[in-house]
Amino acid sequence: MIKGILFDLDETLLNRKDSVESFIQDQFQRYKPYLAGVTEETYCSRFIELDNNGYTWKDHVYERLVEEYQLRLSSVELLDDYLLHFRQHCKPFMGMLEMLEGLKNRGYQLGMITNGRTAFQLSNIRALGIEAYFDTIMISEQEGIKKPESKLFLRALERMDLKAHEAVFVGDHLINDIKGAKDVGMRAIWKKRDEDTEETGEVYVHSLLDLLSVLEEWTAEINKTNQR
């Protein structure tokens, strides 16, 4: 029986790509007087490139931007601005709240495991208005380990009092999320973006709302197997 659903945050619940684009455009406009000689397109596209889908921490990103474009700003000031204002640009994927409500109404426990800095990720979770839905929220910096390390997934299961076969993990990263979860015996669902064309054989959804039908199918299969 499936009792718990655990989620990644970035690019699974949080539409990070759209959120980053919104933030960096806003930052350029606010700092435009200090960015003479740098166009908005150049500043924004270079930030997104250096950001590497969130896998490069922003202190290094801003250090490179200041150095490359000889900006009349410090990287520390720009980083502080990012930490303060990014939450205002957090955008959920369509159907996120409806999906979480649907899972809660069906009696599932909900958990989250996300890599990242504790204070920053918590501020983004709260900006999305979803903290109260989760029985457990685990952030890699706070835990001292990060996905795809099995210890992190096992720790989450322990806190939720679940066995691996009773839990499903939903995430966008094939290694950190999908392989990490399956390595400890969990089922996994890949949150696939429309532009993802890779064929992996993994169970996937494009829309968060499709999770409910996948879970219903799996539950029916489990019940059928148990009745034999």
C-alpha positions, 0 to 999 in steps of 0.5 A, a space after each residue: 500500500 502506498 502511504 506517502 509521497 515525497 517531492 523534490 522542490 526545484 523544477 518539480 513543485 517550483 518552476 525554477 526556470 520561470 522564477 529565475 528569469 523573472 527575478 534576473 530581469 527585475 534585478 537588472 531593472 533595479 540596478 540598471 544605473 550601475 550596469 552601464 554598457 551591459 544590455 538586459 539580454 546580456 546580463 540575464 542570459 549570462 546569469 542563467 548560463 552561469 547559474 547552470 540550473 541552480 547547480 552553481 551557487 550564486 556567490 560564484 555566479 555574481 563574482 563572474 558577472 562582476 569580473 567579466 563586465 567590470 560592474 560598479 557593484 560588488 558580488 556580495 551586494 548582488 548576492 544579498 539582493 538575490 537572497 532577499 528578492 528571489 522569493 518574490 518571484 517564485 512561481 509554482 508549476 500549474 496545478 501544484 496546490 490542487 495536486 497537494 490538496 488532492 493527495 492530502 484529501 486522499 490521506 497520503 503523508 507528504 514529504 519533501 527532500 531538496 538540495 540547497 541552502 536551508 534558509 533560502 529553500 525555506 523562504 522559497 517553500 513559504 513563498 509558494 505557500 506550501 509548508 503546511 502541507 508537508 509532514 517532513 521537509 528535509 534540506 541538504 545543508 541542514 541534514 549534512 548530506 544531499 541527494 542522491 545519497 541513500 542516507 538522506 532518503 532513508 532518513 526521510 522514510 524513518 521520520 515519516 515512519 514509512 517503509 520504502 515500498 510504501 513511498 513514492 518520490 517525485 522529482 525532475 532529476 534522473 540521478 539525484 531524484 529518480 535513481 536516488 529514490 529507487 536505490 533505496 526501494 522506493 517507487 519514483 515518478 519523473 517530473 518531465 518538462 515538455 522540452 525533455 525528449 529523453 526516453 528513459 523507461 521511467 514513469 513520468 508526468 508532465 503535469 502535477 495533476 497527472 500524479 493522482 491518476 498514476 497513484 490510482 493505477 499503482 494502488 489498483 495494481 497493488 490491491 489486485 496483487 494482494 488479493 491473489 
